[in-house]
Amino acid sequence: MRFACVTTVMLVFVAAADTAEAQLCAGNPSFANQPYQAAVTAAFTEGAHGVGGEFGAGGESLFASAGVSVINYRDLDALATQVSAGAGTEFALEQQPNIFVCPLASVSFGVGPDVGAFDVSTINLGVGGSLGLIASQTGSLMVVPTFGLAAIYSRVTVENPGGEFTDSDGSGRATVGVGFIMNENIGITPAVVIPFSASNADPTFQIRLSLAFGR
């Protein structure tokens, strides 16, 4: 079993419940209009698929969220669970008020996939940013293309009757997507997550459904 590959897939699937990205900069409804947001994300890649849920809160600039996701490794016939949290801030460019930028930070803890006598756990730390552009706004529909970059430090621990093995590595990911925001509170955001500086990593397709609420 190649645990580096497992860790890489879990890094990509941070995006399945990707915290701290519930803003216009990531193609999602803005906390500036409504302070709370719930979201569900499904993600698919070679050999694995996952689903995650998230709840966030924020205002015109600062925001934070937390989520949980479950990943099914089809080739291993095993599941992994991941809990994540993150925070960020958003601002519009002074000369281009329709362009939004977000510095972001996140942390996640994962358990599994456990195979036979091997118990796997992971810790991931991420820092990066996201940029969103309001490309069009017609009636109640807003279209927001988005691009994000993140650097990720990961540590995987494997326990078995013979002892414990720990390894750490750095990698990154780029996210390209487009958000369709309706009535300022419902968002549908398909995106592709492209990992880099990581071995045996395939792109992941994800789609997120967001609902903003509260006043």
N, C-alpha and C positions, 0 to 999 in steps of 0.2 A: 504493500500500500504506500503510495507516495503522499506523505502528509503535507509536503509543500504545495502540492496541487490542491488538497483539501482546503488548506489555509487560503490560497488564492481565490477559490470559489467563494469562501465565506467573506472575504474582503469585498468581492464584487457584490455579494448579496447584502452588504451593508446598505446598498441602494434599495433593497426590497422593503426596508422600513427606514428609509434614509431620513434621519432626524436633522433638524436645523436647516432644512431646505424648503420650508413651507412659506415661500415669498415669491413676489414677482420676478426676482432675480433667477429663480429656478422654474419659472413658468407656472406658478401656483397662485391661488388667491392671496391677497395681501392682508396682513394683520392690521394695517392702517385703517381698513374699512370695518373689519369685525375681529375682535380680539381672540377668538378661539377657533381652532381648526382640527377636524378629524379627517384621517385619510387611510385608504387601503391601497396597497401596491402589490402587484403581481409581477414576478420576474422569471425569465426563462433563459437558460444557457445550455451548452452541450453537457449532457449527463446530469443536469440538476434543474429543479424549478422550485420557486418559493413564493410565499405570500407573507405580507407584513401589515401591521396596523400601527397607527401613530396618533398621538394627541399633542397639540402644541398650543401655546399662548404667546401673545406679544402685542406690540404697539407699532407706532410709526417707524421706529428704528430697531429696537432690541426685540429679540424673540428667542424662545427655547422650546424644545419638544422632546418627547421620549416615545419609544416604540418597541415592539417585539415582533420577531419574524421566525418562521419555520421553513427550513430548507429540506427538500427531499432529494437525496443523492440516488438516482435511479440505478446507476451501475453498482453501487455499494448496498442497495436495498436498506438504507439507513437514513435517519433523520437527524437534523441539528437544530438547536434553538438558539436564538440570539436576542439579547436585550441591548438597546442602544439609547443614548441620550446625546444631546448637542445643543449648541447655542450659536447665535450669529447676530449680525447687525446689517441693516440695509441702508443705502443712500443712493440718491439720484445724482448723476453727473451734472455739475453746475451749468455747463454749456449745452448739455443734451438731456433735458429732464425726462425723456422717454426711455433712457437707458439706466438700469438699476444694477448696482454692484453689491455683493454680500461677501464679506469675510466670514468664514465658517470654521467651527471646531466640533469634533465629535469623539465619543468613546463608545465601544461596544464590548460585550462579554458574550462568548459563545460556548455552548456545551454540545459535544457530538461533532460529527457522526461517530458513534461507538461501534467498532467492528470486532467481534469475537472478544478477546481479552483486552483489547486496546480501548482505553477511555481517552477521548480527545477534548481539550478545552482551549479556548483562544481568547486573547485580548487584542483589540485593535484601537489605535489612536490615529485620528485623522485631522489634518488642517488643510485649508484650501480656500477656494472662493468660487463664486458663481456670478454670471452676468446674464441679464435678461433684457430684451429689447421689445418694447410695445410696437410691433410692426403694423398693426391695424386695429382700429376700434370702431365697429359698426353696430349701432344699436346697443344691444345687451351683450355682444360677443367681442372679446378681446383676444388677439392672437399674439403670443409672446414666445418667440424663439429664444433658446437659452443654451449657454455653454458653461461647463464647470470643470475645474481641475482640482485634484486633491492629492496630497502626499500622505501615505499611510505607513505607520509602523505597526507591525504585527508580531505577536508572540504566540506560539503554539506549544502546548504541553501534552505529551502522550504518556499515559500511565499504563503499565501492565505488570503482571506478577514478577517480572524480572527487574523492575525498577522504573525510573522516570526519565523521560527525554524531553528537553526543552530547546526550542530553536526560535530565533527571531530574525526578522528581515524587514527591509523597506521596499515599498513599491508605490505605484500611483495609479490614478484612473482619470480618464476624461469622460465627461457626460455631455451628450448632444441631444437636445430634444426640442419640443415645441409645446407650449401650453395653450389650451383653449379654455378661456375663462368666461363663464356665462353669469350674468347678473351680479358680477363681482364676488360671488360666494360659492360657485361650483366650478371646479377645475378638472379637466381631463388632460393628462400630460404623458404622452408616449415619449420614450427616450431610449437611446442606446448608450450603454456603459462600456467603455473601451479601456481595459487594464493595460498598463505598460510597466516595464522594468520588473516583470514577474513571469516566472516560467509556467508553461502549460496553462495559460489563461486564454479563454475565449471571450469574445464580446457577449454582453448580456442585453436582451431586450426587456424593457420594463414599461408598465403602464400604471399610472397613479390616478386615483379618483379622490378628490379633495372636497370637503364641505366646510366652509367658514360660517361661523354663527356668533351671536352675542352682540351687544352694543356697549 
